[in-house]
Amino acid sequence: MSTRRAAVIRAFGPASVLELVEEALSPPAAGEVQLRQTAIGFNFIDIYQRSGIYPLPLPTGLGFEAAGVVEAIGEGVADISMGDRVAYMNAGVGAYADRRNVPAERLVKLPDDVSDEAAATLLFKGMTAQYLLRKTHAVQPGDLLLVHSAAGGVGQILTRWATALGATVIGTTGSPHKRAAALAAGCAEVIDLKDPEWPAAFLKATNGRKARVVYDAVGKDTLIQSLDCAAPFGLVVSYGAASGKAPAIDPELLNKKGCLFFTRPSVFPHNADPATFKANAADLFDAIGRGHVKVDIGQRFALNYIVDAHLAAEQRVAEGAILIVP
Ligand SMILES: NC(=O)c1ccc[n+]([C@@H]2O[C@H](COP(=O)([O-])OP(=O)(O)OC[C@H]3O[C@@H](n4cnc5c(N)ncnc54)[C@H](OP(=O)(O)O)[C@@H]3O)[C@@H](O)[C@H]2O)c1
């Protein structure tokens, strides 16, 4: 039995509910491997879970993604070897730790050109962008897309990848200082969400053309106005709630706004089947190799400073992704 360091919560609440514990770690069970984690991804969903917006049974660990090295292998694991560099993004909560047992079927081996830090930063967010632009809507050359929070983690990846596929992306940001990051990710124009008339600013930027797809993970503050930015028969994708829970949508409103399609998808069912997960990851690694997806680490925090990582995300100042180093 070895020991490990992990961050846990015993109650929902502000960032200060996160605490570090030293605890025993049992050997990997059948079908599992034990990882020495080298890089841990931070995602906005971690805040929803810490604060209780998406409640979990308590006490609980947090965090969905990490990269690391295989240090022990349980019975019945055939396709993983000691020392393999691997990553995961859908193995249940508990990635905030320096060591962890993970079901082998939830792991993907890392290609040589994808570093541990890149994988821990890109896997969860990149797999989100992957289903949003391959499955929720198969992005085509010439599509006009509106991407909210285009300077954020998923936002930058989605923007850069969709642009590489030939779409034109108009982005939004919550403050003008993020404009340069959104432009660098490929946005043709960036709209400031602090402008209460931001949908009019969007239409001005496009000479009145509306979006084939609106990707909205801001939720409460933007969703109703997002409906005004979608073209007739267009698609509005509500995939997050950074500003608070999105309002309920009356189906008749979709009719009035142009026979719109509306969906609320999630990365987990898209990657629940292990073979599909590996195929989606291969698509993401290919996009990384082609330069269509780039790692952009805005801030690094040691696991001991996990509270500060959460505060930084909530203060909404960071551009790019936050990485946690065990
Ligand atoms: N459904 C899925 O499958 C799925 C998977 C992954 C992520 N997501 C969602 O995608 C979004 C982005 O995730 P991420 O991890 O990459 O985070 P992130 O974009 O790095 O951070 C969240 C962004 O939300 C924006 N925001 C708007 N209102 C906010 C508020 N009141 N407080 C804090 N931020 C606010 C901020 O951008 P501005 O300041 O520029 O507005 C901020 O950059 C999140 O909503 C997340 O839940 C969904």
The ligand as an ORCA input file, in Angstrom:
! r2SCAN-3c Opt
* xyz 0 1
  N     -20.936     20.398    -22.186
  C     -19.671     19.994    -22.284
  O     -19.402     18.915    -22.828
  C     -18.568     20.853    -21.752
  C     -17.278     20.332    -21.660
  C     -16.232     21.186    -21.263
  C     -16.513     22.496    -20.913
  N     -17.804     22.939    -20.970
  C     -18.135     24.323    -20.634
  O     -17.373     25.160    -21.485
  C     -17.107     26.375    -20.799
  C     -15.639     26.663    -20.893
  O     -14.941     25.720    -20.096
  P     -13.398     25.924    -19.784
  O     -13.032     24.887    -18.808
  O     -12.657     26.009    -21.061
  O     -13.391     27.331    -19.040
  P     -12.875     28.772    -19.532
  O     -13.463     29.090    -20.861
  O     -11.405     28.823    -19.474
  O     -13.515     29.680    -18.431
  C     -14.902     29.995    -18.473
  C     -15.170     31.236    -19.285
  O     -16.533     31.603    -19.093
  C     -16.637     33.001    -19.262
  N     -17.595     33.546    -18.298
  C     -18.734     34.183    -18.608
  N     -19.386     34.536    -17.521
  C     -18.644     34.135    -16.478
  C     -18.823     34.235    -15.081
  N     -19.879     34.838    -14.536
  N     -17.848     33.722    -14.301
  C     -16.772     33.118    -14.820
  N     -16.573     32.978    -16.158
  C     -17.513     33.483    -16.963
  C     -15.232     33.595    -19.107
  O     -14.880     34.167    -20.365
  P     -15.154     35.711    -20.615
  O     -14.664     36.448    -19.422
  O     -14.396     36.026    -21.859
  O     -16.643     35.834    -20.827
  C     -14.336     32.419    -18.843
  O     -13.156     32.489    -19.616
  C     -17.647     26.222    -19.378
  O     -18.940     26.785    -19.295
  C     -17.740     24.719    -19.228
  O     -18.687     24.316    -18.293
  C     -18.829     22.130    -21.370
*
